[in-house]
């Protein structure tokens, strides 16, 4: 898909549309978590994404080949992102979507902190300050050591770390491998992970679990009726379309312009949580999320300002 670069208006529409579709996908997964296993939703997500991936491969005119000499790095990135995605969906099975999304917003801070050891970049002072502020925000949200602490919050935090590592690997990789090929490999890895988990929990008996995340992970396969099947396949289509919108948003404008719009997912998360599940974030979540979001946006804006001054 070829689009002109430096089109901020179109980039804004793409990122907002992608966030909306991705948030709808999360809402479907949380809805399905009450009756289906995580590996089943993952497998149907991959099946639903296939037509979108094939369509883009065809549009780019390179046939349907996804071969690349850098497949070990693409595979590694796919494995890390698959684990991160699984952790996120297990988290939202046990906690409100808005809470999990707010914790996921720590991802830019992991990126900032890992830029030094993984990419050899100097981590500036303002980034360390943002990382500290983000950590304080997360502590306010999850409140470790008190009675209301939800262990699934750790899954959401690990998800953010996994996505950050995936982004670090993907940044130099995307300069050498077409994004749709990376996405196709990622879809294959997601499917393989879902299949492996499904076989594991359907062949071996691990006993009964009580925590919602573990119940969602280990529940036996259930063949869905027509409506649920449409939702399961449809959320894969949503994931595929969201992927395309994200890719094009970052093609059309610089990262520092596009990235702050990703925080709009908090609006969708609160809306879906309230309308579909009756969840509304408590005051600690709002305060912690506000600190995390403010620190993230200020870090991005400061990066942008420094980048301009060094040109």
C-alpha positions in Angstrom: 0.0 0.0 0.0 1.7 3.1 -1.2 0.9 6.5 0.3 2.6 9.8 0.3 4.7 10.6 3.3 4.4 13.7 5.6 0.6 13.8 5.6 -0.2 14.5 9.3 -3.9 14.8 8.8 -4.2 11.4 7.2 -1.7 10.0 9.8 -4.0 11.3 12.6 -7.1 9.6 11.0 -5.2 6.3 10.6 -3.9 6.2 14.2 -7.2 7.1 15.7 -9.0 4.6 13.5 -6.4 1.9 14.4 -6.8 2.6 18.1 -10.6 2.4 17.8 -10.4 -1.0 16.0 -7.8 -2.4 18.4 -9.9 -1.3 21.4 -13.0 -3.0 19.9 -10.9 -6.2 19.4 -9.9 -6.0 23.1 -13.6 -5.7 24.1 -14.5 -8.8 22.1 -11.7 -10.8 23.7 -12.8 -9.8 27.2 -16.4 -10.7 26.3 -15.3 -14.1 25.1 -13.1 -14.7 28.1 -16.2 -15.7 30.1 -16.9 -18.8 28.0 -14.0 -19.6 25.7 -10.3 -20.3 26.3 -7.6 -17.8 25.4 -5.9 -20.0 22.9 -9.2 -20.4 21.0 -9.7 -16.6 20.7 -6.0 -16.3 19.6 -6.5 -19.0 16.9 -9.6 -17.4 15.5 -7.9 -13.9 15.6 -5.2 -15.3 13.4 -7.7 -16.9 11.0 -9.7 -13.7 10.7 -6.5 -11.7 10.0 -5.4 -13.9 7.1 -7.6 -12.3 4.4 -6.3 -8.8 5.3 -2.7 -10.0 5.2 -3.1 -11.7 1.9 -4.9 -8.7 0.4 -2.0 -6.4 1.4 0.6 -8.9 0.1 -1.3 -9.0 -3.2 -1.5 -5.1 -3.3 2.2 -4.8 -2.8 2.8 -6.9 -5.9 5.3 -9.3 -4.5 3.0 -12.4 -4.6 2.3 -14.2 -1.4 5.8 -15.0 -0.4 6.9 -14.0 3.1 10.4 -15.4 2.7 13.2 -13.2 4.2 16.9 -13.9 5.0 16.3 -12.1 8.4 13.6 -14.7 9.5 15.4 -15.6 12.8 15.0 -11.9 14.0 11.5 -11.7 12.6 10.7 -15.0 14.4 12.2 -13.8 17.7 10.2 -10.6 17.5 7.0 -12.5 16.8 7.6 -14.8 19.8 8.1 -11.9 22.1 5.1 -10.0 20.9 3.0 -13.2 21.0 3.9 -13.7 24.7 3.1 -10.0 25.4 -0.3 -10.2 23.6 -1.2 -13.4 25.6 -0.3 -11.7 28.9 -2.5 -8.7 27.9 -5.6 -10.7 27.1 -5.1 -12.8 30.2 -4.9 -9.6 32.2 -8.2 -8.1 30.8 -9.9 -11.4 31.6 -9.4 -10.6 35.3 -9.5 -6.8 35.4 -11.2 -3.9 33.7 -9.9 -3.1 30.3 -9.2 0.5 31.3 -6.9 -0.6 34.2 -5.0 -3.0 31.9 -4.6 -0.3 29.2 -3.5 2.3 31.7 -0.7 -0.1 32.9 0.2 -0.9 29.3 0.9 2.8 28.8 4.2 2.2 30.6 5.5 0.7 27.3 7.1 4.0 26.1 9.1 4.1 29.4 10.4 0.6 28.9 11.4 1.6 25.3 13.2 4.7 26.7 15.0 2.6 29.3 16.0 -0.2 26.9 17.2 2.2 24.2 20.6 2.3 26.0 21.5 -1.4 26.4 19.7 -2.7 23.3 20.3 0.1 20.8 23.3 1.9 22.2 21.4 5.2 22.5 22.1 7.6 25.3 19.2 7.8 27.7 18.6 11.5 28.4 17.8 12.9 31.8 14.2 13.8 30.9 13.6 10.2 29.9 14.8 8.9 33.3 12.5 11.4 35.0 9.6 10.2 32.9 10.4 6.6 33.7 10.4 7.3 37.4 7.1 9.3 37.1 5.5 6.4 35.2 6.6 3.9 37.8 5.0 6.0 40.5 1.8 6.1 38.4 1.8 2.3 38.1 2.3 1.9 41.9 -0.7 4.2 42.5 -2.8 2.1 40.1 -1.9 -1.4 41.2 -1.3 -0.6 45.0 0.9 -3.6 45.7 0.7 -4.9 49.3 -2.9 -3.9 49.9 -6.0 -5.9 49.8 -7.3 -4.6 46.4 -4.1 -5.7 44.5 -5.0 -7.7 41.4 -2.2 -10.1 40.4 -3.2 -9.8 36.7 -1.7 -6.3 36.9 1.7 -8.0 36.7 0.6 -9.6 33.4 -0.4 -6.2 32.0 3.0 -4.8 33.1 4.9 -7.7 31.5 2.8 -7.2 28.3 4.1 -3.6 28.2 7.7 -4.8 28.7 7.3 -7.4 25.9 5.9 -4.9 23.4 8.7 -2.5 24.3 11.3 -5.2 23.5 9.5 -6.1 20.3 9.5 -2.5 19.3 13.2 -2.3 20.0 13.9 -5.3 17.7 11.4 -4.1 15.1 12.8 -0.6 14.8 16.0 -1.5 12.8 14.3 -4.6 11.3 11.6 -2.5 9.6 14.3 -0.8 7.6 15.2 -4.1 5.9 12.0 -6.1 5.9 8.6 -5.0 4.5 6.1 -4.4 7.4 3.5 -6.7 6.0 6.0 -9.6 5.9 6.8 -8.9 9.5 3.1 -8.9 10.3 2.5 -12.1 8.4 5.2 -13.9 10.4 3.8 -12.4 13.6 0.4 -13.9 12.7 1.9 -17.3 12.1 3.7 -17.2 15.5 0.5 -16.1 17.2 -1.3 -19.1 15.6 1.5 -21.5 16.6 1.4 -20.3 20.2 -2.4 -20.7 20.4 -2.2 -24.2 18.9 0.6 -25.2 21.3 -1.3 -23.9 24.4 -4.5 -25.6 23.2 -2.8 -29.0 22.8 -1.1 -28.6 26.2 -4.3 -28.0 28.1 -6.4 -30.4 26.2 -3.9 -33.3 26.4 -2.8 -32.8 30.0 -4.9 -32.3 33.1 -3.5 -29.5 35.3 -6.5 -29.5 37.6 -9.0 -26.7 38.3 -8.0 -23.0 38.6 -9.9 -20.2 40.3 -8.2 -17.1 39.1 -10.0 -15.6 36.0 -6.7 -15.3 34.0 -5.8 -19.0 34.6 -9.4 -20.1 33.9 -9.3 -18.2 30.6 -5.9 -19.8 29.7 -6.9 -23.4 30.5 -10.6 -23.8 29.7 -11.4 -26.6 27.2 -12.0 -25.9 23.6 -15.7 -24.9 22.9 -17.1 -24.9 19.3 -18.9 -21.5 19.1 -22.4 -21.0 17.8 -22.9 -18.8 14.8 -23.0 -15.4 16.6 -19.9 -16.1 18.7 -18.1 -17.5 15.7 -18.8 -14.3 13.8 -17.4 -12.3 16.7 -14.3 -14.5 17.0 -13.5 -14.2 13.3 -14.5 -10.6 13.2 -12.1 -9.6 15.9 -9.4 -11.1 13.8 -10.4 -8.9 10.9 -10.4 -5.9 13.3 -6.9 -6.8 14.4 -5.7 -7.0 10.7 -7.3 -3.7 9.8 -5.9 -2.0 12.9 -2.4 -3.3 12.0 -2.7 -1.7 8.5 -3.8 1.6 10.0 -1.0 1.6 12.5 1.6 0.8 9.8 0.4 3.6 7.6 0.1 6.1 10.4 3.8 5.7 11.2 4.6 5.9 7.5 2.7 9.1 7.0 4.2 11.2 9.8 7.1 11.1 12.2 6.9 8.8 15.3 6.9 11.7 17.8 3.8 13.2 16.1 1.8 9.9 15.9 2.7 8.3 19.2 0.8 10.6 21.6 -2.5 9.8 19.8 -2.2 6.2 21.1 -3.2 7.4 24.5 -6.7 7.9 23.1 -7.2 4.2 23.7 -7.9 5.0 27.3 -11.1 6.7 26.2 -12.2 3.7 24.2 -11.2 1.4 27.1 -13.3 3.3 29.6 -16.2 3.5 27.2 -16.3 -0.2 26.3 -15.7 -1.2 30.0 -18.6 0.9 31.1 -21.1 0.1 28.3 -20.4 -3.7 28.0 -19.1 -4.8 31.4 -20.2 -2.1 33.9 -16.6 -1.4 34.8 -15.5 2.2 35.7 -12.0 3.0 36.9 -11.7 4.0 40.5 -9.9 7.2 41.6 -6.5 5.5 42.0 -6.6 4.2 38.4 -7.5 7.7 37.2 -4.8 9.4 39.2 -2.1 6.8 38.2 -3.2 6.8 34.6 -3.0 10.6 34.5 0.5 10.5 35.8 1.6 7.8 33.3 0.0 9.5 30.3 1.3 13.0 31.2 4.8 11.6 31.7 4.7 9.8 28.4 3.4 12.7 26.4 5.9 15.1 28.0 8.7 12.7 27.2 7.7 12.4 23.6 7.3 16.2 23.2 10.7 16.8 24.8 12.3 14.2 22.5 10.7 16.0 19.5 12.0 19.3 20.7 15.6 18.0 21.2 15.5 16.3 17.8 14.6 19.5 16.1 17.3 21.5 17.9 20.0 19.0 16.8 19.1 19.2 13.1 
